[in-house]
Amino acid sequence: MQKGLRPTPPSTPPAPPQTTEISPTSDELKALGNAAFAAGDFRGAIAHFSDAVAIDPNNAVLFSNRSAAHASLRDYQAALDDADRAVALKKEWAKGHSRRGAALQGLARYKDAAAAYAAAVALDPANAQLQKAKAENDALYKTYKRVREVHADEEFDKAVKAGGVVVVDFFATWCGPCKMVAPYYADLSVKHPAATFLKVDVDRFSRISQAAGVTAMPTFRVYKNGGPVGEPVRGADIRAVESLVAKYV
């Protein structure tokens, strides 16, 4: 180096170009959710619809679509919650009411489902798919209305103390086997019209359930002349239930 010359400082590399990450829109997320739903990825669909709802919380279609995804996973309570939100946002939309009907039917609340489907058909009377869904639920309700869900402790006590044969299905709304056996339980009620058939939600009526010795869902018990008879049937064994009922009717 020559005397008196200063060393050249190292050059500074240029800064990388700045990029802006673009977040997907609610419509793009809805499209992703629809694609996931069509592919049978219902959990993925729920995730996409939920992200879309976070962006657009007043979009009834998003709640309706997520309701359908929940129903496909048989999470009917979550499906009903979303359907209720869709109806609240868009009261004159038949699809929202039909989502309510499907969710209520999944919860075996056939009377309420009938009202929801009736509202849907009233808004879109030319829709053949709605007409079919309503007719199917009406047929189920015709059978299931012989099975009465208990809504108060006193109602259960009164039914048992009235005498005669009372058959009770102790169930939980989250219980898969309970939903699976419900149609057969309803059919059993038609076969034995002289007996009273009840359903008791164990999460709502713990006193009744504990007194009946319920430790698993579903559990079926028969009462006659004011008290329990026979051994309870635990599990979704409808043949065992039918055998138990046949002993006392």
Phi, psi and chi 1 to 4 in degrees:
 res  aa     phi    psi   chi1   chi2   chi3   chi4
   1 MET       -  135.2 -179.5 -177.0  -63.2      -
   2 GLN   -72.7  143.1  -64.4 -179.2    5.9      -
   3 LYS   -61.9  132.0 -172.0  175.1 -179.1 -179.5
   4 GLY    94.9   -8.4      -      -      -      -
   5 LEU   -94.2  136.1  -66.7  178.4      -      -
   6 ARG   -89.0  142.4  -63.7 -178.9  179.4  180.0
   7 PRO   -65.9  145.5   24.3  -34.0      -      -
   8 THR   -78.9  123.9  -57.5      -      -      -
   9 PRO   -65.8  148.5   25.3  -33.7      -      -
  10 PRO   -62.5  144.2   23.2  -33.5      -      -
  11 SER   -75.0  143.6   59.0      -      -      -
  12 THR   -85.4  126.4  -57.5      -      -      -
  13 PRO   -64.3  147.0   22.6  -32.3      -      -
  14 PRO   -66.3  144.5   24.4  -34.0      -      -
  15 ALA   -66.3  140.7      -      -      -      -
  16 PRO   -64.1  148.9   23.8  -32.8      -      -
  17 PRO   -64.6  139.5   22.7  -33.2      -      -
  18 GLN   -77.7  135.5  -67.2 -174.9  -11.0      -
  19 THR  -119.3  146.7   58.5      -      -      -
  20 THR  -109.8  118.8  -57.9      -      -      -
  21 GLU   -75.9  127.0 -174.5  174.9  -18.9      -
  22 ILE   -98.3  119.8  -59.2  175.2      -      -
  23 SER   -77.7  147.1  -60.8      -      -      -
  24 PRO   -66.6  149.3   23.3  -32.7      -      -
  25 THR   -82.0  168.9   65.8      -      -      -
  26 SER   -63.0  -35.8   63.4      -      -      -
  27 ASP   -66.1  -38.6  -76.4  -17.5      -      -
  28 GLU   -67.0  -41.1  -71.0  169.3  -22.2      -
  29 LEU   -66.8  -37.4  -70.9  165.1      -      -
  30 LYS   -62.5  -41.5 -178.3  180.0   73.6  172.1
  31 ALA   -63.3  -39.4      -      -      -      -
  32 LEU   -64.5  -41.0  -69.9  172.3      -      -
  33 GLY   -64.1  -41.8      -      -      -      -
  34 ASN   -63.4  -39.6  -70.5  -19.9      -      -
  35 ALA   -66.2  -42.0      -      -      -      -
  36 ALA   -63.7  -41.0      -      -      -      -
  37 PHE   -61.6  -45.7 -173.6   93.7      -      -
  38 ALA   -62.3  -29.6      -      -      -      -
  39 ALA   -85.1   -1.8      -      -      -      -
  40 GLY    85.1    8.0      -      -      -      -
  41 ASP   -92.1   79.9  179.2   11.9      -      -
  42 PHE   -72.2  -34.5  -56.1  120.7      -      -
  43 ARG   -67.2  -40.4  -64.4 -171.4 -171.5  -78.7
  44 GLY   -63.0  -39.7      -      -      -      -
  45 ALA   -61.6  -43.6      -      -      -      -
  46 ILE   -60.7  -41.6  -71.0  168.9      -      -
  47 ALA   -61.8  -44.9      -      -      -      -
  48 HIS   -66.9  -44.0  -70.4  -52.4      -      -
  49 PHE   -63.8  -36.4  -67.6  139.1      -      -
  50 SER   -65.1  -40.9  -63.3      -      -      -
  51 ASP   -63.2  -38.5  -71.8  -18.0      -      -
  52 ALA   -67.1  -39.5      -      -      -      -
  53 VAL   -62.3  -36.8  164.0      -      -      -
  54 ALA   -61.5  -29.9      -      -      -      -
  55 ILE   -85.6  -39.1  -62.2  170.6      -      -
  56 ASP  -131.4   77.8 -172.0    1.8      -      -
  57 PRO   -74.6   -1.3   28.0  -34.9      -      -
  58 ASN  -111.7   22.1  -65.3  -45.0      -      -
  59 ASN   -99.0  106.6 -170.6  -37.0      -      -
  60 ALA   -62.8  -33.6      -      -      -      -
  61 VAL   -62.2  -38.8  174.6      -      -      -
  62 LEU   -63.3  -42.7  -63.2  176.4      -      -
  63 PHE   -68.0  -37.7  -73.5  100.4      -      -
  64 SER   -63.3  -46.1  171.9      -      -      -
  65 ASN   -65.0  -40.0  -70.7    3.5      -      -
  66 ARG   -68.2  -33.1 -167.8  170.5   68.0  177.3
  67 SER   -59.3  -44.4  174.5      -      -      -
  68 ALA   -62.9  -37.6      -      -      -      -
  69 ALA   -67.1  -42.9      -      -      -      -
  70 HIS   -61.5  -42.5  -79.5  -56.4      -      -
  71 ALA   -63.1  -35.9      -      -      -      -
  72 SER   -65.5  -25.2  -63.7      -      -      -
  73 LEU   -92.0    4.8  -68.9  172.6      -      -
  74 ARG    63.2   25.0  -62.5 -170.7  176.7 -175.3
  75 ASP   -94.2   76.6 -173.3   -6.8      -      -
  76 TYR   -72.4  -26.6  -63.9  113.5      -      -
  77 GLN   -68.6  -43.5 -174.4   56.5   56.4      -
  78 ALA   -63.8  -36.9      -      -      -      -
  79 ALA   -63.0  -40.1      -      -      -      -
  80 LEU   -67.9  -40.5  178.6   59.2      -      -
  81 ASP   -58.5  -44.7  -68.5  -17.5      -      -
  82 ASP   -69.4  -38.5  -85.5  -12.7      -      -
  83 ALA   -64.6  -40.7      -      -      -      -
  84 ASP   -59.3  -40.2  -76.2  -17.2      -      -
  85 ARG   -66.5  -40.2 -177.4   63.3  176.1  152.8
  86 ALA   -62.5  -42.6      -      -      -      -
  87 VAL   -67.0  -39.1  169.9      -      -      -
  88 ALA   -62.5  -35.0      -      -      -      -
  89 LEU   -80.9  -28.1  -71.7  167.4      -      -
  90 LYS  -144.9   79.3 -158.7  172.2 -179.0 -179.4
  91 LYS   -64.5  -30.0  -66.8 -179.4  176.0   60.4
  92 GLU   -96.6   26.1  -57.7  -57.5  -47.0      -
  93 TRP  -108.8  116.5 -173.2   39.6      -      -
  94 ALA   -61.0  -37.0      -      -      -      -
  95 LYS   -60.3  -40.4  175.8   68.3   75.3  174.7
  96 GLY   -61.8  -42.5      -      -      -      -
  97 HIS   -67.3  -35.8  -68.6  -79.7      -      -
  98 SER   -68.3  -34.0   70.9      -      -      -
  99 ARG   -63.8  -39.7  -65.6  -66.3 -168.2 -147.6
 100 ARG   -61.3  -43.5  -73.5 -164.3   77.7 -114.2
 101 GLY   -60.3  -44.7      -      -      -      -
 102 ALA   -64.0  -42.2      -      -      -      -
 103 ALA   -66.5  -44.0      -      -      -      -
 104 LEU   -64.6  -37.7  -71.4  162.2      -      -
 105 GLN   -63.5  -41.0 -177.4  176.3  -47.0      -
 106 GLY   -62.0  -29.9      -      -      -      -
 107 LEU   -86.1    5.5  -69.1  168.1      -      -
 108 ALA    62.7   27.3      -      -      -      -
 109 ARG   -99.2   70.7  -68.7  171.0   54.2 -176.6
 110 TYR   -69.2  -33.4  -60.3  103.6      -      -
 111 LYS   -64.8  -45.5 -177.1  177.1 -179.3  180.0
 112 ASP   -66.5  -37.2  -65.7  -28.7      -      -
 113 ALA   -63.5  -38.2      -      -      -      -
 114 ALA   -60.1  -41.2      -      -      -      -
 115 ALA   -66.6  -39.4      -      -      -      -
 116 ALA   -65.9  -44.5      -      -      -      -
 117 TYR   -66.4  -36.3  -81.7  125.9      -      -
 118 ALA   -61.5  -40.5      -      -      -      -
 119 ALA   -64.5  -39.9      -      -      -      -
 120 ALA   -64.7  -45.7      -      -      -      -
 121 VAL   -65.9  -36.8  168.7      -      -      -
 122 ALA   -62.1  -33.1      -      -      -      -
 123 LEU   -82.4  -25.5  -70.2  166.5      -      -
 124 ASP  -141.8   69.9 -170.5    2.0      -      -
 125 PRO   -66.9  -18.1   21.9  -32.2      -      -
 126 ALA   -88.0   -2.0      -      -      -      -
 127 ASN   -80.9  107.8 -170.1  -44.7      -      -
 128 ALA   -65.8  -33.9      -      -      -      -
 129 GLN   -65.6  -40.0 -172.0  174.7    0.3      -
 130 LEU   -66.2  -41.0  -73.0 -179.2      -      -
 131 GLN   -60.3  -41.3  -66.6  -80.1    5.3      -
 132 LYS   -66.4  -45.1 -179.4 -178.7  177.5 -178.4
 133 ALA   -61.8  -40.9      -      -      -      -
 134 LYS   -63.2  -44.1  179.9 -179.1 -178.7  -61.1
 135 ALA   -63.6  -40.5      -      -      -      -
 136 GLU   -64.4  -42.3  -70.9  175.0   -9.8      -
 137 ASN   -67.8  -38.6 -176.0   77.6      -      -
 138 ASP   -60.9  -38.4  -72.4  -13.0      -      -
 139 ALA   -65.6  -40.5      -      -      -      -
 140 LEU   -65.1  -42.6  -75.0  169.2      -      -
 141 TYR   -63.2  -37.5  177.3   49.3      -      -
 142 LYS   -58.4  -37.7 -174.4  176.5 -179.4 -180.0
 143 THR   -78.8  -45.9  -60.0      -      -      -
 144 TYR   -74.9  -17.3  -85.3   76.8      -      -
 145 LYS   -68.1  -12.2   66.2 -177.7  178.9 -178.9
 146 ARG   -73.7  -20.6  -73.8 -145.2   72.5 -109.0
 147 VAL   -95.8  121.0  178.6      -      -      -
 148 ARG  -107.2  125.3 -169.4  169.3   81.4 -116.0
 149 GLU   -82.2  134.7 -175.4  170.1  -16.0      -
 150 VAL   -76.0  133.7  170.0      -      -      -
 151 HIS  -117.6    0.2  -65.3  -71.3      -      -
 152 ALA  -159.2  148.7      -      -      -      -
 153 ASP   -56.6  -41.2  -73.5   46.6      -      -
 154 GLU   -64.0  -33.3  -62.5   77.0   12.7      -
 155 GLU   -63.6  -42.8 -179.3 -176.2   -3.3      -
 156 PHE   -65.0  -48.5  176.0   84.2      -      -
 157 ASP   -58.6  -41.6  -65.1  -22.0      -      -
 158 LYS   -65.3  -41.1 -177.9  178.6  179.6 -179.9
 159 ALA   -65.5  -41.2      -      -      -      -
 160 VAL   -70.6  -41.8  169.6      -      -      -
 161 LYS   -74.5  -13.6  -69.3  175.4 -178.8  176.4
 162 ALA   -70.0  -11.7      -      -      -      -
 163 GLY    88.5 -174.9      -      -      -      -
 164 GLY    74.4 -170.9      -      -      -      -
 165 VAL   -99.9  127.7  175.9      -      -      -
 166 VAL  -123.8  123.1  179.6      -      -      -
 167 VAL  -105.1  133.2 -172.3      -      -      -
 168 VAL  -126.4  129.7 -174.4      -      -      -
 169 ASP  -103.2  110.3  169.8   12.9      -      -
 170 PHE   -89.5  116.5  -67.8   92.1      -      -
 171 PHE  -133.3  174.0   75.8  100.8      -      -
 172 ALA  -135.8  144.8      -      -      -      -
 173 THR   -65.4  -25.3   57.4      -      -      -
 174 TRP   -90.6    0.4   44.5  -97.8      -      -
 175 CYS   -88.6  113.3  166.7      -      -      -
 176 GLY   -60.6  -50.4      -      -      -      -
 177 PRO   -59.4  -30.5  -26.7   35.9      -      -
 178 CYS   -63.4  -42.9  -62.3      -      -      -
 179 LYS   -67.9  -37.9  -64.7 -176.9  177.3   71.4
 180 MET   -64.2  -40.1  179.7 -171.2   71.2      -
 181 VAL   -85.6  -14.4   78.1      -      -      -
 182 ALA   -55.4  -43.7      -      -      -      -
 183 PRO   -61.9  -36.3  -21.1   32.4      -      -
 184 TYR   -71.8  -33.7  -56.0  102.1      -      -
 185 TYR   -64.8  -40.3 -177.1   66.4      -      -
 186 ALA   -64.6  -41.5      -      -      -      -
 187 ASP   -61.2  -37.5  -70.8  -17.6      -      -
 188 LEU   -63.2  -35.3 -166.4   59.5      -      -
 189 SER   -65.8  -31.3   74.9      -      -      -
 190 VAL   -72.8  -35.6  175.5      -      -      -
 191 LYS   -69.7  -25.7  -67.6  178.7 -177.3  177.9
 192 HIS  -125.6   71.7  -60.9  -76.0      -      -
 193 PRO   -66.3  -16.9   23.5  -33.5      -      -
 194 ALA   -77.0  -17.2      -      -      -      -
 195 ALA   -95.2  156.9      -      -      -      -
 196 THR   -98.4  130.3  -61.9      -      -      -
 197 PHE  -112.6  122.9  -76.5   74.8      -      -
 198 LEU  -120.4  159.8  -57.8  178.7      -      -
 199 LYS  -127.4  134.4  -70.2  173.4   69.9   72.1
 200 VAL  -124.7  121.3  173.1      -      -      -
 201 ASP   -77.1  112.9 -174.5  -21.5      -      -
 202 VAL   -65.0  -27.5  -62.5      -      -      -
 203 ASP   -76.2  -20.7  -67.3  -38.7      -      -
 204 ARG   -96.4  -29.0  -66.5 -179.4   59.7 -164.2
 205 PHE  -127.6   72.8  -61.4  102.1      -      -
 206 SER   -67.6  -34.4   57.2      -      -      -
 207 ARG   -61.8  -47.7  177.8 -169.9   68.7   81.8
 208 ILE   -63.3  -43.1  -61.4  172.0      -      -
 209 SER   -65.6  -42.7  -56.1      -      -      -
 210 GLN   -65.8  -40.8  -70.1  170.9    5.6      -
 211 ALA   -64.9  -28.3      -      -      -      -
 212 ALA   -85.4   -3.1      -      -      -      -
 213 GLY    72.7   32.2      -      -      -      -
 214 VAL   -77.0  122.7  175.5      -      -      -
 215 THR  -125.4   -6.0   57.2      -      -      -
 216 ALA  -151.1  155.9      -      -      -      -
 217 MET  -120.1  140.0  -81.8   68.4   71.3      -
 218 PRO   -78.5  156.6   31.9  -36.2      -      -
 219 THR  -126.4  136.9  -69.1      -      -      -
 220 PHE  -117.4  133.3  -60.9   88.5      -      -
 221 ARG  -131.8  151.4  -66.6 -136.7   66.4  164.1
 222 VAL  -115.8  135.4  173.2      -      -      -
 223 TYR  -117.6  142.7  -63.7   77.6      -      -
 224 LYS  -145.7  133.3 -171.4  170.8 -175.5  177.7
 225 ASN    54.4   38.5  -61.4  -33.1      -      -
 226 GLY    94.4   -2.6      -      -      -      -
 227 GLY  -146.8  166.9      -      -      -      -
 228 PRO   -71.7  146.8   25.9  -33.2      -      -
 229 VAL  -132.9  149.3  -68.6      -      -      -
 230 GLY    69.5  179.5      -      -      -      -
 231 GLU   -92.6  145.5  -67.8  -62.5  -42.7      -
 232 PRO   -67.7  151.7   24.3  -33.1      -      -
 233 VAL  -101.6  119.8  174.7      -      -      -
 234 ARG  -105.9  127.9  -66.1 -176.3  173.9   88.8
 235 GLY   103.7  169.0      -      -      -      -
 236 ALA   -86.7   52.6      -      -      -      -
 237 ASP   -99.9   85.9 -173.5  -10.4      -      -
 238 ILE   -67.2  -27.4 -163.6   62.1      -      -
 239 ARG   -66.1  -40.8  -69.7 -176.3  179.3  177.5
 240 ALA   -65.4  -37.8      -      -      -      -
 241 VAL   -63.7  -44.4  177.6      -      -      -
 242 GLU   -62.2  -39.6 -172.5  162.5   10.1      -
 243 SER   -64.8  -40.2  -63.6      -      -      -
 244 LEU   -64.8  -45.7  176.6   64.3      -      -
 245 VAL   -63.9  -41.5  173.2      -      -      -
 246 ALA   -61.4  -23.2      -      -      -      -
 247 LYS   -70.9  -24.1  -70.3  179.9 -178.2  178.6
 248 TYR  -119.7   -9.9  -60.9  102.4      -      -
 249 VAL   -86.1      -  -67.2      -      -      -
